[in-house]
Amino acid sequence: MNQGKNPGTQMGLEGKNVVVLGVADETSIAWGIAEAFLACGSQVRIGYQQRFFSRVRLLFQKHPGLDGRRCDVLNESELSEFFESLGDRPIDVLVHSIAFGSPEIFTRPPSQVSIEAISQSMTVSAYSLPLVVRYAKSRLQPWSSVITLSFAAAERAVPFYGLMGVSKSALESMVRYLALELGRQKARVNAISAGPVETVAALGILLAFNQDPESIRRLPGRLLPESLQAAEKEGPGLRESDPMAFAKLVWKHVQRGFAQTSPLPEIICKEDIADCALFLGSDLSRKVTGQVIHVDCGLSTSLIL
C-alpha cells in the first residue's frame, strides 16, 4: 500500500454504511471489526444489548463519530426499531457477531445438557442470523456483504467448547442457505472461523469450568487441564482471590497451546479477524459467498501431535 493513503479508499470502503451487531466491550471481536471499518472511513453503527451499555458507553466516548443503538436480536420489536431508525440509509456491510450458551452448554457431557439450554444456544447463536437478515434484507445493496463469526468447533469436536460447537455448525449451514437466498439480489453471505481470541465470552467459558471442578476432570484431552495447572503455578492463589484475572491467565496458556499445534505458531488477535472482515466487506471479495474462511493460523488444516 502507498504510505499516507487511507486503506478504506484503496479497498472501496470509505463512506460505506456498516452495521455491526454484538458489541459487548473493547475486547469483542465485533468491536475489533467495527474499529477497523471506522479506520477505513466507513460509517459504522453498532448494536449492543442494554446490559453491556456501561462498557459500550466508553467506546462512544472514545469515538465521537460512532453511531449505535441497543439491539437485542431476540426482541423483534427492538430489532425492527434498530433497522427502522436507519431511515433511508442502505446497508453495505452487515456483521453478525452474536452467540450465547449457558454454563452447562460448555461444562456438561452432551447427553446431560438440558433441551432448554440447547434451544437457547441454537436460537441466539444460529437462528438469530436469518432473523437479522429478515429485517435487514430490504436495505442490502447489490454486492452487499453479510458476515458472521464461527469457530473450529463447528467442524470438529473441541472438548471445552461443548454443544456450542453444534450451534456453530448450524450457523455455518445457515450461511450457505442464506447465500443461496440473497444471491438473487447479488448480496453475499460468508463466515469467518476465528482462532481463539481473548474476549469476555471466552473468559466466561473458563469461569464456568472454574466453578465446576468436576467438569474439568471429565474433559477429554490435555489442553484445558494443563492450562489450568500452568496458570495455578504462575499465579498461586489467584483462582480464588481473583477468578477473572485467573481466567485471563488460563486463556493465555490455551492460546499458546493452540499456537503450538498450528502451522503458523502464532496467537490470533481480533485485529487479524477484522482484516479478513475488511476483505469480505470490500469489492475485492465480490464473487465470494457461502464460504467459511478460517483465520486460525492453519489450525483447521493440520493435525500436529
C-alpha positions as CSV (number, residue, x, y, z in Angstrom):
1,M,0.0,0.0,0.0
2,N,1.1,3.6,-0.6
3,Q,2.1,5.4,2.6
4,G,-0.4,8.0,3.8
5,K,-3.3,6.6,1.8
6,N,-6.5,5.7,3.6
7,P,-6.8,1.9,3.3
8,G,-10.5,2.3,3.0
9,T,-10.1,4.3,-0.2
10,Q,-8.0,1.6,-1.8
11,M,-10.4,-1.1,-0.7
12,G,-13.5,0.9,-1.6
13,L,-14.8,1.1,2.0
14,E,-14.6,4.8,2.6
15,G,-18.2,6.1,3.1
16,K,-19.7,2.6,3.2
17,N,-22.6,2.0,5.6
18,V,-21.6,-0.7,8.0
19,V,-23.7,-2.3,10.8
20,V,-22.0,-4.4,13.4
21,L,-24.2,-6.4,15.9
22,G,-22.8,-8.0,19.0
23,V,-20.5,-5.4,20.6
24,A,-20.0,-6.0,24.3
25,D,-16.9,-4.1,25.1
26,E,-13.5,-3.2,23.6
27,T,-12.3,-6.8,23.7
28,S,-15.2,-8.0,21.4
29,I,-14.3,-9.4,18.0
30,A,-17.3,-7.3,16.9
31,W,-15.7,-4.2,18.2
32,G,-12.4,-5.1,16.5
33,I,-14.3,-5.3,13.2
34,A,-16.2,-2.0,13.8
35,E,-13.0,-0.2,14.7
36,A,-11.3,-1.5,11.5
37,F,-14.1,-0.2,9.3
38,L,-14.1,3.2,11.2
39,A,-10.3,3.4,10.4
40,C,-11.2,2.9,6.7
41,G,-13.6,5.9,6.7
42,S,-16.8,3.8,6.8
43,Q,-20.0,5.0,8.5
44,V,-20.4,2.5,11.3
45,R,-23.4,1.7,13.5
46,I,-23.1,-0.8,16.3
47,G,-25.8,-2.8,18.1
48,Y,-25.5,-3.9,21.7
49,Q,-27.5,-5.4,24.5
50,Q,-28.5,-2.9,27.2
51,R,-26.7,-5.0,29.9
52,F,-23.4,-4.1,28.2
53,F,-24.1,-0.3,27.9
54,S,-21.8,0.7,30.7
55,R,-18.9,-0.8,28.8
56,V,-20.1,0.3,25.3
57,R,-20.5,3.9,26.5
58,L,-16.8,4.1,26.8
59,L,-16.5,3.3,23.1
60,F,-18.8,6.1,22.3
61,Q,-16.7,8.5,24.4
62,K,-13.5,7.5,22.6
63,H,-15.1,7.6,19.1
64,P,-17.5,10.7,18.9
65,G,-18.4,9.8,15.3
66,L,-19.6,6.3,16.3
67,D,-23.3,5.6,15.9
68,G,-25.1,2.9,17.9
69,R,-28.3,1.7,19.4
70,R,-29.4,-1.1,21.7
71,C,-30.4,-4.2,19.9
72,D,-31.4,-7.5,21.5
73,V,-31.8,-9.7,18.4
74,L,-34.3,-11.9,20.2
75,N,-36.5,-8.9,20.9
76,E,-38.2,-8.5,17.5
77,S,-39.6,-5.1,18.3
78,E,-36.2,-3.9,19.3
79,L,-34.6,-5.4,16.2
80,S,-37.2,-3.8,14.0
81,E,-36.7,-0.4,15.6
82,F,-32.9,-0.7,15.2
83,F,-33.2,-1.1,11.4
84,E,-36.1,1.4,11.0
85,S,-34.0,4.0,12.8
86,L,-31.5,3.9,9.9
87,G,-34.0,5.9,7.9
88,D,-33.3,5.6,4.2
89,R,-29.7,4.6,4.7
90,P,-28.7,1.4,2.8
91,I,-26.5,-1.3,4.4
92,D,-23.3,-2.2,2.5
93,V,-21.9,-4.5,5.2
94,L,-23.7,-6.3,8.0
95,V,-21.7,-8.1,10.7
96,H,-23.4,-10.6,12.9
97,S,-21.2,-11.5,15.9
98,I,-23.7,-12.9,18.3
99,A,-23.6,-16.1,20.4
100,F,-24.6,-17.4,23.8
101,G,-24.6,-20.6,25.8
102,S,-25.4,-21.1,29.5
103,P,-22.6,-22.7,31.6
104,E,-24.0,-26.3,31.1
105,I,-23.5,-26.0,27.3
106,F,-19.8,-25.9,27.9
107,T,-19.3,-28.0,31.0
108,R,-21.7,-30.9,30.9
109,P,-21.4,-34.0,28.7
110,P,-23.6,-33.6,25.6
111,S,-26.1,-36.2,26.7
112,Q,-26.6,-34.3,30.0
113,V,-27.3,-30.9,28.6
114,S,-31.0,-29.8,29.0
115,I,-33.1,-29.2,26.0
116,E,-33.8,-25.7,27.2
117,A,-30.1,-24.9,27.2
118,I,-29.6,-26.4,23.7
119,S,-32.6,-24.5,22.3
120,Q,-31.4,-21.2,23.8
121,S,-27.9,-21.6,22.4
122,M,-29.2,-22.6,18.9
123,T,-31.7,-19.7,18.9
124,V,-29.2,-17.0,19.9
125,S,-26.1,-18.3,18.1
126,A,-27.6,-19.6,14.9
127,Y,-31.2,-18.7,14.3
128,S,-30.5,-15.0,15.1
129,L,-28.6,-14.7,11.8
130,P,-31.6,-15.3,9.5
131,L,-33.7,-13.2,11.9
132,V,-31.4,-10.3,11.5
133,V,-31.3,-10.8,7.7
134,R,-35.1,-10.7,7.6
135,Y,-35.1,-7.2,9.0
136,A,-32.0,-6.0,7.0
137,K,-32.8,-7.6,3.7
138,S,-34.6,-4.7,2.1
139,R,-31.7,-2.4,2.8
140,L,-29.0,-4.6,1.4
141,Q,-27.4,-3.3,-1.9
142,P,-26.1,-5.2,-4.9
143,W,-22.8,-6.7,-3.7
144,S,-23.6,-6.0,0.0
145,S,-21.8,-8.3,2.4
146,V,-23.2,-10.2,5.4
147,I,-20.5,-11.6,7.7
148,T,-20.9,-13.8,10.7
149,L,-18.4,-15.3,13.2
150,S,-17.8,-19.0,13.7
151,F,-15.2,-21.3,15.3
152,A,-13.3,-24.5,14.6
153,A,-15.7,-26.4,16.9
154,A,-18.2,-26.2,14.1
155,E,-16.2,-28.8,12.1
156,R,-14.7,-31.0,14.8
157,A,-15.3,-31.6,18.5
158,V,-13.5,-29.2,20.8
159,P,-14.0,-30.6,24.4
160,F,-14.2,-27.3,26.3
161,Y,-16.5,-25.7,23.7
162,G,-19.2,-28.3,24.3
163,L,-22.5,-28.1,22.4
164,M,-21.8,-24.5,21.4
165,G,-19.9,-26.3,18.6
166,V,-23.3,-27.7,17.4
167,S,-24.7,-24.2,17.3
168,K,-21.7,-23.0,15.2
169,S,-22.3,-25.9,12.9
170,A,-25.9,-24.8,12.4
171,L,-24.7,-21.2,11.9
172,E,-22.3,-22.3,9.1
173,S,-25.0,-24.3,7.4
174,M,-27.3,-21.2,7.7
175,V,-24.6,-19.2,5.9
176,R,-24.8,-21.4,2.8
177,Y,-28.6,-21.3,2.7
178,L,-28.8,-17.5,3.2
179,A,-26.1,-17.1,0.4
180,L,-28.5,-19.0,-1.9
181,E,-31.4,-16.8,-0.9
182,L,-29.6,-13.4,-1.0
183,G,-27.6,-14.3,-4.2
184,R,-30.8,-13.4,-6.1
185,Q,-30.2,-9.8,-5.1
186,K,-26.4,-10.1,-5.5
187,A,-25.8,-9.8,-1.8
188,R,-23.2,-12.1,-0.3
189,V,-23.1,-14.1,3.0
190,N,-19.9,-15.6,4.5
191,A,-18.5,-16.7,7.8
192,I,-15.1,-16.1,9.4
193,S,-14.0,-19.1,11.5
194,A,-11.7,-17.4,14.0
195,G,-9.0,-18.9,16.1
196,P,-9.2,-18.5,19.9
197,V,-9.2,-14.8,20.9
198,E,-9.4,-13.4,24.4
199,T,-13.0,-11.9,24.8
200,V,-15.5,-11.6,27.6
201,A,-17.3,-14.6,26.1
202,A,-14.1,-16.8,26.1
203,L,-13.3,-15.8,29.7
204,G,-16.9,-16.7,30.6
205,I,-16.3,-20.3,29.5
206,L,-13.3,-20.6,31.7
207,L,-15.2,-19.1,34.6
208,A,-17.9,-21.7,34.2
209,F,-15.3,-24.5,34.4
210,N,-13.6,-22.8,37.3
211,Q,-16.9,-23.0,39.2
212,D,-17.3,-26.7,38.4
213,P,-14.0,-28.6,39.0
214,E,-15.6,-31.9,38.3
215,S,-16.3,-30.8,34.7
216,I,-12.6,-30.3,34.2
217,R,-11.8,-33.9,35.3
218,R,-14.4,-35.2,32.8
219,L,-12.9,-33.4,29.8
220,P,-11.0,-35.5,27.2
221,G,-7.7,-34.0,26.1
222,R,-5.0,-32.1,27.9
223,L,-5.2,-28.5,26.8
224,L,-7.5,-27.0,29.4
225,P,-6.3,-29.1,32.4
226,E,-2.7,-28.3,31.6
227,S,-3.5,-24.7,31.0
228,L,-5.2,-24.6,34.4
229,Q,-2.2,-26.2,36.1
230,A,0.2,-23.8,34.4
231,A,-1.9,-20.8,35.5
232,E,-2.1,-22.0,39.1
233,K,1.7,-22.3,39.1
234,E,2.2,-18.9,37.6
235,G,-0.4,-17.2,39.8
236,P,-0.8,-19.1,43.1
237,G,-4.0,-18.2,45.0
238,L,-5.3,-16.2,42.1
239,R,-8.0,-18.8,41.3
240,E,-9.9,-18.0,44.5
241,S,-8.9,-14.4,45.1
242,D,-9.5,-13.0,41.5
243,P,-11.3,-15.5,39.2
244,M,-11.3,-13.1,36.2
245,A,-7.6,-12.5,36.4
246,F,-7.1,-16.2,36.8
247,A,-9.3,-16.9,33.7
248,K,-7.2,-14.4,31.7
249,L,-4.0,-16.3,32.7
250,V,-5.5,-19.6,31.8
251,W,-6.7,-18.3,28.4
252,K,-3.1,-17.1,27.6
253,H,-2.0,-20.7,28.1
254,V,-4.9,-22.0,26.0
255,Q,-3.9,-19.7,23.2
256,R,-0.3,-20.8,23.4
257,G,-1.5,-24.4,23.2
258,F,-3.4,-23.7,20.0
259,A,-0.5,-21.9,18.5
260,Q,1.9,-24.8,19.2
261,T,-0.3,-27.1,17.2
262,S,-0.8,-24.7,14.2
263,P,1.3,-24.5,11.0
264,L,1.8,-20.8,11.9
265,P,2.8,-20.9,15.6
266,E,1.2,-17.5,16.3
267,I,-1.6,-16.3,18.6
268,I,-4.7,-14.9,17.0
269,C,-5.9,-11.4,17.9
270,K,-9.1,-9.6,17.0
271,E,-7.3,-7.4,14.5
272,D,-6.4,-10.5,12.4
273,I,-10.1,-11.3,12.2
274,A,-11.0,-7.6,11.5
275,D,-8.6,-7.6,8.5
276,C,-10.5,-10.6,7.0
277,A,-13.8,-8.8,7.6
278,L,-12.5,-5.8,5.7
279,F,-11.7,-8.1,2.7
280,L,-15.1,-9.7,2.9
281,G,-16.8,-6.3,3.2
282,S,-14.9,-4.9,0.2
283,D,-15.4,-5.4,-3.5
284,L,-12.3,-7.4,-3.6
285,S,-14.4,-10.4,-2.4
286,R,-17.4,-9.6,-4.6
287,K,-17.6,-13.1,-6.1
288,V,-17.1,-14.9,-2.7
289,T,-20.3,-16.1,-1.0
290,G,-21.5,-19.1,1.1
291,Q,-18.0,-19.6,2.4
292,V,-16.3,-20.2,5.7
293,I,-12.9,-18.5,5.8
294,H,-10.5,-19.7,8.5
295,V,-8.4,-17.1,10.3
296,D,-6.7,-19.6,12.6
297,C,-3.0,-19.8,11.6
298,G,-3.9,-23.0,9.7
299,L,-5.1,-24.9,12.8
300,S,-8.1,-26.3,10.9
301,T,-5.9,-27.8,8.2
302,S,-3.5,-30.0,10.1
303,L,-3.0,-32.4,13.0
304,I,0.2,-31.7,14.8
305,L,0.7,-34.2,17.6
